Amino acid sequence: MLPDIEVPMAAYLVLLFAVLSRILPHTFHTTSVGFTAVGGGLLFFGARRGRWQTILAVLALMATDYYLTVYTYGFAFHPGSYLVTWAWYAGVCLFGHQILNGRPSALRVAGAVLASSTSFFLLSNFVVWMGDGLYAHTAAGLATCFIAAIPFYANDVMSTAITAGALFGLPVLAANIAESIREVQSNHRAA
């Protein structure tokens, strides 16, 4: 594990990485189609920071939403359109704090990845379906909305799994390698 003094900084760097993963594809005129570090980054941030720091994470992503909406997409910004997304940001951070704080096993991380990606898929697409009339307000319209979003969902699951897997798994891998090296050195000295 990282030394205690570095863990808070790591959480903030991961938050910055999550923000940049949303902005940079547009800066370089590419698309990420839902492939960002947001889900995994929020899980990690929540696991490493206290509940009150969730506010900072949500504010950073709110600012990102504003920037992308106004300056990248050229649309008017309507905060009401983002309330569910902002609540999701906070929920994932708090979920990471509750489930992964101090005990991030592979099973817990995998469950958190699926829960965060699936909850975003269900909530965001339900809001789209309820919204501006893009889909008929029928069961068939809801199904069409969810089916159209499957590629985004698949990319979100993959990007969240890669991000969370790296953030939670690499420190464990590094600790295991360091322990193996110590054992080899100890055995070498004993021989």
C-alpha angles and dihedrals in degrees: 000000000000116000112269094250092058099046097078091049091048090055091053092047089052090051089052089049090052091052092047091048087064098042105038098062088060093044090057093041096246130117128235097194093210095322101131140130093240101104096043091039093053092048090052094043091050092048093050102038133054125261093261093057086065085082090062092050092049092047091051091051092043088056089049091052090050093048094048094045097047105029105026103034097026096226131136112262115241110181091200089066090062103044094102091047092049091048088051091052090054092043094053092047091050091044090053089049093049100041106028105030106118096344111060102161119174090253093050092048092048091049091048091050092052093043094050096045094043094047091052091048093051097041099042095045093046088054091048090050092049092045135073102351098265087133130034113259092242134100088261090052091050091049091049090051092051093045091051090054097051094099090054090047093051091050091046092052091048095046093045091048093048093046096044092041091054096042096048099028104046095062089051091048091049091050091049092050091048090050091049091051091050091050092049091048091047092049090047092052092047092052 
